[in-house]
Amino acid sequence: MSYASEKRRLELKHQAAEASARLDAARQRVETKHPKDWAYRLRDRERAGEKLTEPLRKMWRQALGED
């Protein structure tokens, strides 16, 4: 195997490892402990005194069955 082809093979292997790491990081950001975590967070924000828009209030209440 020539030096150039070996160098290219190692570059591709490195790129694949970087892509895999980025994909794993993206998955961790997307995955949640519970599918309705977003609704619980909105509910907690509202209960803490934050003013949410009417559509947000309706969405979290409907998702958690508190409508």
Buried (B, 14 or more C-beta within 10 A) or exposed (E): EEEEEEEEEEEEEEEEEEEEEEEEEEEEEEEEEEEBEBBBEBBEBBEEEEEBEEEBBEBBBEBEEEE
